[in-house]
Structure formats: structure tokens, C-alpha cells
Amino acid sequence: MRIDPNICRDPDLLAAEVRRLRAVIAASHPDRLAELQRLTELDEETERTPPGECALPPEWLARPYYVDPPSGWAYGFPKLYDPATDGDMTEWLIREGYPERLAKLNLPCTFTAQE
């Protein structure tokens, strides 16, 4: 399934497409309805986060965690990020060798708790 690239440029259209696809999945897989509901709740929490603010829970901001940006393996990621000492994550990604052009796109990263 391909999504029209124009939808990806407009956050409102993209959100509507996600809701539409979730409805299709829910209709064809009723056993996954609870899982879809939780994803919807997480999306709503994210939408309430003001632009430019971190959507991570506060307890994550108090300890180091691993960050893996898209294609991070090519640049030595995942790497341990410590919010208390490493400062702005975008600047940290660039300092750690992630390409600036990618870091400034604010692409979604994977965050993993430090054991």
C-alpha cells in the first residue's frame, strides 16, 4: 500500500489517513481493537504536546537512554544519550556523527532504556 506523498506533507491529512487506516484494520481484525485504541490514545497524547516540546515522559528525561535515528547503524548508532549532560538532542546527534541534514529533519528516533 502506498500513501500519496502530498498527504505526508500535511500533518492534518496524514492524521486523517492514519485514522482511516485504523478503521479499516479494526473492521477487518476486531481482535486487534484494544491495541488500536491504545495507539489512538498515544497519538492524542502526542498531539497535545506543544510543537518543539519533548513528548518523552518526564522520568525518561532524568536518566540516560539509547537513541537510534533512522539509518543510524551507518553512523554508529544506537548511542547513549544523557539529557542531563548532552544538551539538545539534535546538536548531540550531529556531534556524534549523524548527518546534519538528517538531524534537522526531526525524523522519528527509537529510544531504548538503559539497562
Beta strands, then each sheet from edge to edge (+ up, - down):
strand 1: 65-68
strand 2: 79-81
strand 3: 110-113
sheet 1: 2+ 1- 3+
end
